[in-house]
Amino acid sequence: MFRINVGMFETKEGGMISTGVPKGFTDLFGHRKSDGRAFYIECKNETGRVKPHQVRFIEAMRKAGALTGVARSVEEAIKIVEGDK
């Protein structure tokens, strides 16, 4: 499993550069050792809201055959990874 870190920085000329992955990319991603199936997990606390661009990314990955979802606990994240065995 991997954790994504992204950010922005200002160039000497005053322009902003965005680093990392596409907008909406989930917080965690990886693949299952057992069968190589990819998973993408958006992590939120109990009151955190999923943004529209995050929903679009999750749905795109699901349509591509990955295991996806929003996890508000470790247990929910494990269920996403274990899904569709």
Phi, psi and omega per residue, in radians:
M1 nan 2.555 -3.138
F2 -2.218 2.628 3.066
R3 -1.954 2.312 -3.110
I4 -1.622 2.358 2.993
N5 -2.122 2.265 3.140
V6 -2.299 2.946 3.113
G7 -3.071 -3.064 3.116
M8 -2.324 2.662 3.038
F9 -2.533 2.760 -3.120
E10 -1.716 2.337 3.086
T11 -1.365 2.956 3.099
K12 -1.033 -0.513 -3.115
E13 -1.449 -0.074 3.108
G14 1.684 -0.002 3.093
G15 -1.433 2.705 3.124
M16 -1.765 2.392 3.108
I17 -2.071 2.261 3.083
S18 -1.697 2.328 3.137
T19 -1.950 2.812 3.013
G20 1.779 -2.376 -2.946
V21 -1.905 3.017 3.141
P22 -1.059 2.683 3.092
K23 -0.999 2.315 3.129
G24 1.664 -0.165 -3.141
F25 -0.984 2.429 -3.061
T26 -1.223 2.835 -3.131
D27 -1.194 -0.658 -3.118
L28 -2.177 2.537 3.033
F29 -2.716 2.800 3.126
G30 3.030 -2.758 3.085
H31 -2.519 2.664 3.130
R32 -1.345 2.375 3.121
K33 -1.134 -0.597 -3.040
S34 -1.129 -0.685 -3.056
D35 -2.445 0.034 3.106
G36 1.351 0.070 -3.117
R37 -1.173 2.307 -3.109
A38 -1.333 2.608 3.015
F39 -2.386 2.624 3.129
Y40 -2.376 2.162 -3.062
I41 -2.217 2.171 3.021
E42 -1.619 2.163 -3.097
C43 -1.715 2.255 3.105
K44 -2.404 2.642 3.003
N45 -1.385 -3.056 -3.039
E46 -1.104 -0.379 -3.135
T47 -1.996 -0.008 -3.091
G48 -1.138 2.457 -3.131
R49 -1.747 2.422 3.075
V50 -1.503 2.180 -3.106
K51 -1.391 2.690 -3.117
P52 -0.940 -0.711 -3.134
H53 -1.197 -0.463 3.065
Q54 -1.264 -0.702 3.088
V55 -1.078 -0.769 3.138
R56 -1.065 -0.747 3.136
F57 -1.127 -0.807 -3.141
I58 -1.030 -0.787 3.139
E59 -1.140 -0.681 3.111
A60 -1.096 -0.730 3.131
M61 -1.193 -0.665 3.097
R62 -1.097 -0.772 3.122
K63 -1.106 -0.486 3.116
A64 -1.431 -0.052 3.075
G65 1.802 0.067 -3.136
A66 -1.467 2.783 2.983
L67 -1.465 2.242 -3.068
T68 -2.480 2.834 3.040
G69 2.886 3.106 3.094
V70 -1.877 2.243 -3.137
A71 -2.024 2.284 3.093
R72 -1.913 0.118 3.095
S73 -2.785 2.899 3.079
V74 -1.077 -0.693 -3.121
E75 -1.078 -0.724 3.099
E76 -1.141 -0.664 3.108
A77 -1.107 -0.749 3.117
I78 -1.078 -0.724 3.117
K79 -1.072 -0.672 3.106
I80 -1.093 -0.826 -3.113
V81 -1.152 -0.628 -3.116
E82 -1.416 -0.210 -3.088
G83 -1.009 2.648 3.050
D84 0.968 0.666 3.113
K85 -1.262 nan nan
